Amino acid sequence: MSGTPNGADGMNGADSAYDRDSARGAHNVSGTVSRRAFVVTAAAAAGTAALAGPLAGSASAAGFGWRDDGSHYVVDTGASLVFKVSKTDGDLTSLVHKGTEYQGYGGKNSHVESGLGTSTVTLAQSGSTILISVAHGTLRHYYAARSGENNIYLWTDKADSSVTATRYIVRVRAGLFLNDEPDSYTYTTSTVEASDVFAKSDGQTRSKHYAKHRVIDYDYIGWTTGSVGLWIVRSNHEKASGGPFYRSLLRHQSADGGGLYEILHYGENQTESERFGLQGPYVIAFTDGGAPSSALYHDTLTTSWADSLGISGYVAESGRGRVAGVGISGRDAAYTYTVGLANSSAQYWGTARASDGYFSVSRILPGVYTLTVYKGELAVYSTQTTVSAGATTTLNTVAVPSSNDPSNAAALWRIGNWDGTPSGFKNADLMTYAHPSDVRASAWTGNVVIGSGTETSAFPCYLWKDVNSGLIVYFKLTAAQAAAAHTLRIGVTTAYANGRPQVAVNDWTSSIPSPPTQPSTRSLTVGSYRGNNCTFTYSVPAGAWLTDTSQYNVLKINVVSGSGTTGFLSAGTAIDAIDLLA
């Protein structure tokens, strides 16, 4: 479908800011596809780094230094990288690696947001480090270069909402990296939705909003030709929002070039308020084709060299703390457990060890945090903990109560698994990097029979009021089961335009439930099922069941809402699990 979503989309200023790039249109890219486009697994970095580590020696490399050409600060790292920063607005206007200019597409520079405008830009050198500082109102942005490295370290300090700063974008010239990966690309003129979701001639869809990887899944993003790699190594996202499972804008590519992003706050399907403060360091890194050095990753990178540079909001290692847990009991061994820490000022997370649930989360700003244990993406335990500077908060074994995991409830039948995701449902794997109209998607309609063995794979991961509302589940009950009342549960992971399920069992119909709190922007069509997990419960009376045990009971699930438009932008919801309790 085409057209711009109406007010039910609720796209905020941040959403609109991202749409500005795609508003100019995009075109088909021709040329040879490079060998690799996007490497995210930390393990892939082992043995492939081809650049100096982040702690270069104090002696300057040959050529290390800077000059003022009148309108720019020109920095030579003494390795293979020379870059320029505008003295007028702090834009990165040139990025030359081994003699090749990588900066620029569509006449645009690399910068915070879409450019800050007139700013105060200064430079200082401290031994083997050069720091360029950009001041624009209450916002501060920094570029740091280290002698002998092909890296640029960046920090952005957004103190309040007076300045719009939600990303840093590296704008890369056309023709240097020609790739066709299935996420975060916009390069065709056939619009599917709004001005930012597109279709290729083969029916596959693309959008820069799509991100196969959650924040917890990747350390860096970028492109490689096999002989040169250009990457952004992400920060720890302590001042970002959305938690460990949030899918953020990663990159996009069009006929006139590509963009790599470090998102400081992303408005699409956001579950939290914006956090303010210093974010970084994040790193622009060049390699000889391999992945960036693992020493640049947020959990291993040390920046003691930056402790005395005067970066606004910077907190050194000594001013941070750690939380460690002996273990987690009551786990389901089939799932990965994540421990998250969050308050209004910061967020952190770590993965629990599979064998015993041991966890450790480091480099935390001091404060009181809500500690949440997630089974998959479903919160199953929460408590408060305090973090102090220079200290480790040690927790005894966290015991997850059996009742906190809905999977532990005895059920007559269950579709899907209670893990806070639509994993296993029809089209679920595709929907994080494709539009629902994509040619690769299976039919969104079709009914489900309990006992068929295909209950979950046949059930669509998303339900919409105007697409597949009224989906039917057939099931049989024994005489004893039909003689009793039962509780039906439907778990959802997000909803669009207040879409929520109303159910009917045979001749009995439930009341319309109240809508849960969910993000106001698009979700299901821009690659995200991550909203606020919610469980709807329906008390179905004994009189609703068929007494003839040879017949199938009919459960009809409708999506109801007074909001939304039509098609895939009608009110909808994403499914976590459905079960009928014993």
C-alpha positions as CSV (number, residue, x, y, z in Angstrom):
1,M,0.0,0.0,0.0
2,S,1.1,3.6,-0.4
3,G,0.5,6.9,1.1
4,T,1.5,8.6,4.3
5,P,0.1,7.3,7.6
6,N,-2.4,9.5,9.3
7,G,-2.3,10.8,12.9
8,A,-2.7,7.3,14.3
9,D,0.9,6.7,13.3
10,G,1.9,9.3,15.9
11,M,5.3,9.9,14.3
12,N,7.2,12.3,16.6
13,G,9.9,14.8,15.8
14,A,12.6,12.1,15.9
15,D,10.8,9.9,13.4
16,S,10.3,12.9,11.1
17,A,14.0,13.7,11.3
18,Y,15.0,10.3,10.0
19,D,12.5,10.7,7.1
20,R,14.2,13.8,5.9
21,D,17.0,11.7,4.3
22,S,14.6,9.5,2.4
23,A,12.3,12.4,1.4
24,R,14.7,13.3,-1.4
25,G,14.0,9.9,-3.0
26,A,16.3,6.9,-3.8
27,H,17.2,5.0,-6.9
28,N,18.3,1.6,-8.0
29,V,22.0,0.9,-7.4
30,S,23.8,-0.9,-10.2
31,G,27.2,-2.4,-10.0
32,T,29.0,-5.4,-8.5
33,V,27.9,-6.5,-5.0
34,S,30.8,-6.7,-2.6
35,R,31.8,-9.8,-0.8
36,R,30.5,-8.7,2.6
37,A,28.4,-5.9,3.8
38,F,27.6,-6.2,7.5
39,V,29.5,-8.1,10.2
40,V,28.0,-8.0,13.7
41,T,29.2,-11.0,15.6
42,A,32.0,-10.3,18.1
43,A,33.6,-13.7,17.4
44,A,34.0,-12.8,13.8
45,A,36.5,-10.1,14.8
46,A,39.0,-12.6,16.2
47,G,42.1,-12.6,14.1
48,T,40.8,-10.2,11.5
49,A,41.7,-6.8,12.9
50,A,44.0,-4.9,10.7
51,L,44.4,-1.6,12.5
52,A,46.3,-0.4,15.6
53,G,44.7,-0.9,19.0
54,P,43.0,1.9,20.8
55,L,46.0,2.5,23.1
56,A,48.7,3.8,20.8
57,G,52.1,4.6,22.2
58,S,52.8,8.1,23.5
59,A,55.3,8.7,20.8
60,S,53.7,10.3,17.8
61,A,53.5,8.4,14.6
62,A,55.1,9.9,11.5
63,G,52.9,12.7,10.2
64,F,50.7,12.9,13.3
65,G,49.4,16.4,13.8
66,W,46.9,19.0,12.7
67,R,46.7,22.3,10.9
68,D,44.2,25.1,10.4
69,D,43.4,25.7,6.7
70,G,41.2,28.7,7.6
71,S,37.8,27.0,7.4
72,H,38.7,23.5,8.8
73,Y,40.8,21.8,11.3
74,V,42.7,19.1,9.3
75,V,43.9,16.2,11.4
76,D,46.5,13.6,10.2
77,T,46.5,10.5,12.5
78,G,49.9,9.5,11.3
79,A,48.5,6.2,10.1
80,S,46.4,6.1,6.9
81,L,43.7,8.6,7.9
82,V,43.3,12.3,7.4
83,F,40.0,14.1,8.3
84,K,38.6,17.6,8.3
85,V,36.2,19.2,10.7
86,S,34.5,22.5,9.8
87,K,35.3,25.4,12.1
88,T,31.9,26.8,11.3
89,D,29.5,24.0,12.3
90,G,31.5,21.0,13.5
91,D,30.6,18.9,10.4
92,L,33.0,16.2,9.3
93,T,33.7,17.4,5.8
94,S,36.5,15.0,4.6
95,L,37.4,11.4,5.5
96,V,40.4,10.3,3.5
97,H,41.8,6.8,4.1
98,K,44.9,5.7,2.1
99,G,44.3,8.5,-0.4
100,T,40.6,7.8,-1.0
101,E,37.9,10.2,0.0
102,Y,35.0,8.4,1.7
103,Q,33.0,11.3,3.0
104,G,30.0,12.7,1.4
105,Y,26.8,11.8,-0.5
106,G,24.2,14.1,-1.9
107,G,26.3,17.1,-1.1
108,K,26.0,16.4,2.6
109,N,28.6,16.1,5.4
110,S,28.8,13.7,8.3
111,H,27.5,15.2,11.5
112,V,25.2,15.2,14.5
113,E,21.6,14.9,13.5
114,S,21.3,16.6,10.1
115,G,23.9,19.2,11.0
116,L,24.0,21.5,14.0
117,G,24.4,24.8,12.2
118,T,26.6,27.6,13.5
119,S,28.7,26.3,16.4
120,T,31.8,27.1,18.3
121,V,34.6,24.7,17.3
122,T,37.9,24.5,19.1
123,L,40.9,22.2,19.0
124,A,43.4,21.1,21.6
125,Q,46.3,18.6,21.6
126,S,47.4,16.7,24.6
127,G,50.4,14.5,23.8
128,S,49.3,11.8,21.3
129,T,45.7,12.9,21.4
130,I,44.0,15.6,19.4
131,L,40.5,16.7,20.6
132,I,38.1,18.8,18.6
133,S,35.2,20.3,20.6
134,V,31.9,21.5,19.1
135,A,29.5,23.6,21.2
136,H,26.0,24.4,19.9
137,G,23.7,25.8,22.5
138,T,23.6,23.3,25.4
139,L,24.9,20.5,23.1
140,R,28.6,19.4,23.1
141,H,30.1,17.1,20.5
142,Y,33.7,15.8,20.4
143,Y,36.1,14.2,17.9
144,A,39.3,12.6,19.1
145,A,42.3,11.3,17.2
146,R,45.0,9.1,18.5
147,S,48.5,9.0,17.1
148,G,49.0,6.0,14.7
149,E,45.4,4.9,14.6
150,N,42.8,4.8,11.8
151,N,40.1,5.6,14.2
152,I,38.0,8.7,15.2
153,Y,36.5,8.6,18.7
154,L,33.3,10.5,19.1
155,W,31.2,11.7,22.1
156,T,27.9,13.6,22.1
157,D,26.5,15.3,25.1
158,K,22.9,16.3,24.8
159,A,22.0,18.1,28.0
160,D,18.3,18.7,27.4
161,S,15.6,18.9,24.7
162,S,16.6,22.4,23.5
163,V,18.7,20.9,20.7
164,T,17.5,18.1,18.4
165,A,20.3,15.6,18.4
166,T,19.3,12.0,18.0
167,R,22.0,10.5,15.9
168,Y,25.5,10.8,14.3
169,I,25.5,9.8,10.7
170,V,28.6,9.0,8.6
171,R,27.7,9.9,5.0
172,V,29.7,7.7,2.6
173,R,30.3,8.5,-1.1
174,A,28.5,6.4,-3.7
175,G,30.2,3.5,-5.4
176,L,32.6,2.6,-2.6
177,F,30.5,-0.1,-1.0
178,L,27.8,-1.5,-3.2
179,N,25.8,-4.1,-1.2
180,D,22.4,-5.5,-1.0
181,E,21.9,-6.8,2.5
182,P,18.3,-7.3,3.8
183,D,18.2,-4.6,6.4
184,S,18.5,-0.8,6.6
185,Y,18.7,-0.1,2.9
186,T,16.7,2.4,0.9
187,Y,17.5,2.7,-2.7
188,T,14.5,2.2,-4.9
189,T,11.9,4.6,-6.1
190,S,8.9,2.3,-5.6
191,T,7.3,3.4,-2.3
192,V,5.4,0.9,-0.2
193,E,4.7,3.1,2.8
194,A,5.2,6.8,3.7
195,S,8.4,8.0,2.2
196,D,10.7,5.5,3.9
197,V,9.7,1.9,3.0
198,F,10.4,0.7,-0.6
199,A,10.0,-2.3,-2.8
200,K,12.5,-3.7,-5.3
201,S,11.4,-5.0,-8.7
202,D,11.5,-8.5,-7.4
203,G,8.9,-7.7,-4.7
204,Q,11.4,-7.6,-1.8
205,T,11.1,-4.6,0.5
206,R,13.8,-2.4,2.0
207,S,13.9,0.4,4.6
208,K,16.6,2.1,6.6
209,H,14.3,1.4,9.6
210,Y,14.8,-2.3,9.4
211,A,17.3,-3.9,11.7
212,K,17.7,-7.6,12.0
213,H,19.9,-7.0,15.1
214,R,18.9,-5.8,18.5
215,V,21.2,-3.5,20.3
216,I,22.5,-6.4,22.4
217,D,23.4,-8.3,19.2
218,Y,26.0,-6.1,17.7
219,D,29.2,-4.3,18.5
220,Y,29.7,-2.6,15.2
221,I,28.1,-1.9,11.8
222,G,29.5,-1.1,8.4
223,W,30.7,-2.2,5.1
224,T,33.7,-4.0,3.6
225,T,35.0,-4.6,0.1
226,G,37.4,-7.2,1.4
227,S,40.4,-4.9,1.2
228,V,39.0,-1.9,3.1
229,G,36.4,-1.8,5.8
230,L,34.5,1.3,7.2
231,W,32.7,0.8,10.5
232,I,31.0,2.5,13.3
233,V,31.8,0.8,16.6
234,R,28.8,1.5,18.8
235,S,28.9,3.0,22.3
236,N,27.5,1.2,25.3
237,H,24.2,3.1,24.8
238,E,24.0,4.0,28.5
239,K,22.2,7.2,27.6
240,A,20.1,5.8,24.8
241,S,16.6,4.3,25.4
242,G,14.7,1.2,24.8
243,G,16.8,-1.5,26.6
244,P,18.8,-4.4,25.3
245,F,16.3,-5.7,22.8
246,Y,15.6,-2.5,21.0
247,R,16.0,-2.3,17.3
248,S,17.5,1.0,16.2
249,L,18.4,2.6,12.9
250,L,21.7,1.1,11.6
251,R,22.4,2.3,8.1
252,H,21.0,3.0,4.7
253,Q,22.2,3.1,1.2
254,S,21.0,4.8,-2.0
255,A,22.2,5.6,-5.4
256,D,24.2,8.6,-4.3
257,G,25.9,7.0,-1.3
258,G,25.3,5.4,2.1
259,G,24.9,6.3,5.8
260,L,26.2,4.6,8.9
261,Y,24.4,5.6,12.2
262,E,25.1,5.8,15.9
263,I,21.7,6.5,17.3
264,L,21.5,8.6,20.4
265,H,17.8,8.4,20.7
266,Y,15.4,6.8,18.2
267,G,11.8,7.6,18.2
268,E,10.3,4.6,16.3
269,N,8.4,2.3,18.6
270,Q,10.2,3.7,21.6
271,T,9.2,2.3,25.0
272,E,11.1,4.8,27.2
273,S,11.5,8.5,27.6
274,E,14.6,10.1,26.2
275,R,17.7,10.1,28.4
276,F,20.1,13.0,28.4
277,G,23.8,13.2,29.0
278,L,27.1,12.1,27.4
279,Q,27.0,9.2,25.0
280,G,30.3,7.6,23.8
281,P,32.8,6.9,22.9
282,Y,31.6,5.5,19.6
283,V,34.3,5.0,16.9
284,I,34.6,5.6,13.2
285,A,37.1,2.9,12.3
286,F,38.9,1.9,9.1
287,T,40.4,-1.5,8.6
288,D,42.1,-3.4,5.8
289,G,38.9,-5.2,5.1
290,G,38.4,-7.2,8.4
291,A,36.2,-6.4,11.3
292,P,37.3,-3.6,13.7
293,S,39.5,-4.6,16.6
294,S,37.7,-6.1,19.5
295,A,39.7,-3.7,21.7
296,L,37.4,-0.9,20.4
297,Y,34.2,-2.6,21.7
298,H,32.4,-0.7,24.4
299,D,32.9,-3.5,27.0
300,T,36.7,-3.7,26.4
301,L,37.6,-0.2,25.3
302,T,39.6,1.7,27.8
303,T,40.0,5.5,27.4
304,S,42.1,6.6,30.4
305,W,43.8,8.9,27.8
306,A,40.5,10.9,27.7
307,D,40.1,11.3,31.5
308,S,41.8,14.7,31.6
309,L,40.5,16.1,28.3
310,G,37.7,18.1,29.8
311,I,34.9,16.3,27.9
312,S,31.5,17.5,29.3
313,G,29.7,14.8,31.3
314,Y,32.7,12.3,31.0
315,V,32.9,9.9,33.9
316,A,36.2,8.0,34.2
317,E,36.5,4.3,35.0
318,S,37.2,5.1,38.7
319,G,33.8,6.8,39.0
320,R,31.8,3.8,37.9
321,G,30.7,0.6,39.6
322,R,29.8,-3.0,38.9
323,V,26.9,-5.4,39.7
324,A,27.6,-9.2,39.9
325,G,25.2,-12.0,40.6
326,V,26.1,-15.4,41.9
327,G,23.5,-16.9,39.7
328,I,19.8,-17.2,38.7
329,S,17.7,-20.1,39.8
330,G,14.3,-21.1,38.3
331,R,15.6,-20.7,34.8
332,D,14.3,-22.5,31.7
333,A,17.5,-23.9,30.1
334,A,16.1,-23.5,26.6
335,Y,16.4,-19.8,26.8
336,T,19.0,-17.1,27.2
337,Y,18.6,-14.9,30.2
338,T,19.6,-11.2,30.2
339,V,20.0,-9.0,33.2
340,G,19.1,-5.3,32.6
341,L,19.7,-2.3,34.8
342,A,17.9,0.9,34.2
343,N,16.8,4.2,35.8
344,S,15.8,7.5,34.3
345,S,19.4,8.5,33.7
346,A,21.1,5.3,32.3
347,Q,20.7,1.8,31.1
348,Y,23.0,-1.3,31.1
349,W,22.7,-5.0,30.5
350,G,24.6,-8.3,30.4
351,T,23.9,-11.9,29.5
352,A,23.7,-14.5,32.2
353,R,25.9,-17.6,32.0
354,A,24.0,-20.6,30.6
355,S,25.4,-23.0,33.1
356,D,24.3,-21.3,36.3
357,G,23.0,-17.8,35.6
358,Y,26.1,-15.9,36.8
359,F,26.1,-12.4,35.5
360,S,28.3,-9.3,35.7
361,V,27.6,-5.8,34.4
362,S,30.4,-3.3,34.6
363,R,31.1,0.4,34.1
364,I,27.8,1.6,35.6
365,L,27.2,5.1,36.7
366,P,26.5,5.4,40.4
367,G,22.8,5.3,41.4
368,V,19.8,3.2,42.3
369,Y,18.6,1.0,39.4
370,T,15.8,-1.4,38.7
371,L,17.3,-4.8,38.0
372,T,15.3,-6.9,35.6
373,V,15.8,-10.5,34.7
374,Y,14.6,-11.4,31.2
375,K,13.8,-14.9,29.9
376,G,14.3,-14.3,26.2
377,E,12.7,-10.8,26.1
378,L,10.1,-11.5,28.8
379,A,10.7,-9.9,32.2
380,V,10.3,-12.6,34.9
381,Y,11.9,-10.9,37.9
382,S,12.6,-7.4,39.1
383,T,14.3,-5.8,42.1
384,Q,16.2,-2.6,43.1
385,T,19.9,-2.4,43.5
386,T,22.4,0.4,44.3
387,V,25.6,1.0,42.4
388,S,28.5,2.9,44.0
389,A,31.6,4.3,42.4
390,G,34.7,2.1,42.5
391,A,32.7,-0.8,44.1
392,T,31.1,-4.0,43.1
393,T,27.5,-4.7,44.3
394,T,27.4,-8.5,44.8
395,L,24.0,-10.2,44.7
396,N,23.1,-13.6,46.0
397,T,21.4,-16.1,43.7
398,V,18.4,-14.5,42.1
399,A,15.4,-16.9,42.5
400,V,12.8,-16.4,39.7
401,P,9.4,-17.5,41.2
402,S,7.7,-20.2,39.2
403,S,4.6,-18.1,39.0
404,N,6.5,-15.3,37.3
405,D,7.0,-17.4,34.2
406,P,3.7,-17.9,32.4
407,S,5.1,-21.1,30.7
408,N,4.9,-22.9,34.1
409,A,1.1,-22.7,34.2
410,A,-0.5,-26.0,33.2
411,A,-2.3,-25.6,29.8
412,L,-4.7,-27.7,27.8
413,W,-2.9,-26.3,24.7
414,R,-0.5,-23.6,23.9
415,I,0.6,-21.8,20.7
416,G,4.0,-20.3,20.8
417,N,6.3,-19.9,23.8
418,W,6.2,-17.3,26.5
419,D,9.5,-15.5,25.8
420,G,8.4,-12.0,25.0
421,T,8.8,-12.4,21.2
422,P,6.8,-13.7,18.3
423,S,9.5,-16.2,17.6
424,G,8.3,-19.4,15.8
425,F,5.1,-17.8,14.5
426,K,4.5,-17.5,10.8
427,N,6.6,-14.7,9.2
428,A,8.3,-13.8,12.5
429,D,11.8,-14.2,11.3
430,L,11.2,-12.0,8.2
431,M,9.4,-9.1,9.9
432,T,12.5,-7.5,11.5
433,Y,13.9,-6.7,8.0
434,A,10.9,-6.6,5.7
435,H,7.5,-5.0,5.2
436,P,4.5,-7.3,5.7
437,S,3.7,-6.9,2.0
438,D,7.1,-8.4,1.1
439,V,6.9,-11.2,-1.6
440,R,8.8,-13.5,0.8
441,A,6.0,-13.4,3.4
442,S,3.6,-16.3,3.7
443,A,-0.2,-15.5,3.6
444,W,-1.3,-13.6,6.6
445,T,-4.6,-15.4,6.7
446,G,-5.3,-19.1,7.4
447,N,-6.8,-20.9,10.4
448,V,-5.1,-23.1,13.0
449,V,-5.9,-26.6,14.3
450,I,-4.7,-27.7,17.7
451,G,-3.1,-31.1,17.5
452,S,-1.9,-30.6,13.9
453,G,1.7,-30.1,14.9
454,T,1.9,-26.8,13.0
455,E,-0.1,-24.7,15.5
456,T,2.7,-22.1,15.9
457,S,4.2,-22.0,12.4
458,A,0.7,-21.7,10.9
459,F,-0.3,-18.8,13.2
460,P,0.7,-15.4,11.9
461,C,3.1,-13.4,14.1
462,Y,1.0,-10.2,13.6
463,L,-2.7,-9.6,13.5
464,W,-4.3,-6.5,11.9
465,K,-7.9,-5.3,12.0
466,D,-8.0,-4.9,8.2
467,V,-5.8,-7.8,7.2
468,N,-6.5,-11.0,9.2
469,S,-8.8,-10.2,12.0
470,G,-11.1,-13.1,12.8
471,L,-8.5,-15.7,12.7
472,I,-9.8,-19.1,13.9
473,V,-8.3,-21.7,16.2
474,Y,-10.0,-25.1,16.2
475,F,-9.6,-27.4,19.2
476,K,-11.4,-30.3,21.0
477,L,-12.0,-30.8,24.7
478,T,-12.8,-33.9,26.8
479,A,-16.0,-34.1,28.6
480,A,-14.3,-33.2,31.9
481,Q,-12.6,-30.2,30.3
482,A,-15.8,-29.0,28.7
483,A,-17.5,-29.1,32.1
484,A,-15.3,-26.4,33.6
485,A,-14.5,-22.8,33.1
486,H,-11.1,-22.0,31.8
487,T,-8.8,-19.0,31.4
488,L,-7.6,-18.1,27.9
489,R,-4.4,-16.0,27.7
490,I,-3.1,-14.0,24.8
491,G,0.4,-12.4,25.2
492,V,1.4,-9.6,22.9
493,T,4.7,-7.8,22.5
494,T,3.5,-4.5,21.0
495,A,0.5,-2.9,19.4
496,Y,-0.2,-0.3,16.8
497,A,-3.1,2.2,16.9
498,N,-4.4,0.6,20.1
499,G,-5.0,-2.7,18.4
500,R,-5.9,-5.5,20.9
501,P,-7.6,-8.9,20.8
502,Q,-11.3,-9.5,21.5
503,V,-12.2,-13.2,21.4
504,A,-15.2,-15.4,20.8
505,V,-15.6,-19.0,21.7
506,N,-18.4,-20.7,19.9
507,D,-21.4,-18.5,20.8
508,W,-19.7,-16.7,23.7
509,T,-18.0,-13.4,23.1
510,S,-15.6,-11.6,25.5
511,S,-15.8,-7.9,26.4
512,I,-13.4,-5.5,24.7
513,P,-10.3,-5.2,26.8
514,S,-8.7,-1.8,27.5
515,P,-5.6,-1.0,25.4
516,P,-2.3,-1.4,27.1
517,T,0.4,1.3,27.1
518,Q,2.3,0.9,23.8
519,P,4.5,3.2,21.7
520,S,2.6,5.6,19.5
521,T,4.6,5.4,16.3
522,R,4.6,2.7,13.6
523,S,6.0,-0.6,14.7
524,L,4.9,-3.7,12.8
525,T,5.6,-2.2,9.4
526,V,9.1,-0.8,10.3
527,G,10.7,-3.9,11.5
528,S,9.9,-3.9,15.3
529,Y,7.8,-6.1,17.5
530,R,9.4,-4.7,20.6
531,G,6.9,-2.7,22.6
532,N,5.6,-3.4,26.1
533,N,4.8,-7.1,26.7
534,C,1.3,-7.5,27.9
535,T,-1.0,-10.5,28.7
536,F,-4.7,-10.4,28.0
537,T,-6.8,-12.9,30.1
538,Y,-10.3,-14.0,29.3
539,S,-12.4,-16.0,31.8
540,V,-14.4,-18.4,29.5
541,P,-17.4,-19.9,31.3
542,A,-18.1,-23.6,31.2
543,G,-21.3,-23.0,29.2
544,A,-19.2,-21.7,26.3
545,W,-17.7,-25.1,25.3
546,L,-19.3,-27.7,23.0
547,T,-20.5,-30.7,24.9
548,D,-20.0,-33.0,21.9
549,T,-16.4,-34.0,22.4
550,S,-16.1,-35.2,18.8
551,Q,-16.6,-31.6,17.5
552,Y,-14.1,-28.8,17.3
553,N,-14.6,-25.7,19.5
554,V,-14.1,-22.5,17.5
555,L,-11.9,-19.7,19.0
556,K,-12.1,-16.5,16.9
557,I,-9.6,-13.8,17.6
558,N,-10.6,-10.3,16.4
559,V,-8.4,-7.2,16.5
560,V,-10.5,-4.2,17.7
561,S,-9.7,-0.5,17.8
562,G,-11.2,2.8,16.7
563,S,-7.8,4.0,15.4
564,G,-5.5,3.2,12.5
565,T,-6.2,3.4,8.8
566,T,-6.3,0.5,6.4
567,G,-4.3,-2.6,5.4
568,F,-1.0,-3.0,7.3
569,L,-1.5,0.4,8.9
570,S,-4.8,-0.6,10.4
571,A,-4.8,-1.3,14.2
572,G,-2.6,-4.4,14.8
573,T,-0.7,-6.4,17.4
574,A,2.3,-8.8,17.7
575,I,1.7,-12.2,19.3
576,D,3.9,-13.7,22.0
577,A,1.9,-16.8,23.0
578,I,-1.7,-18.1,23.3
579,D,-2.9,-20.8,25.7
580,L,-5.9,-22.3,27.4
581,L,-5.2,-23.0,31.0
582,A,-6.1,-26.3,32.6
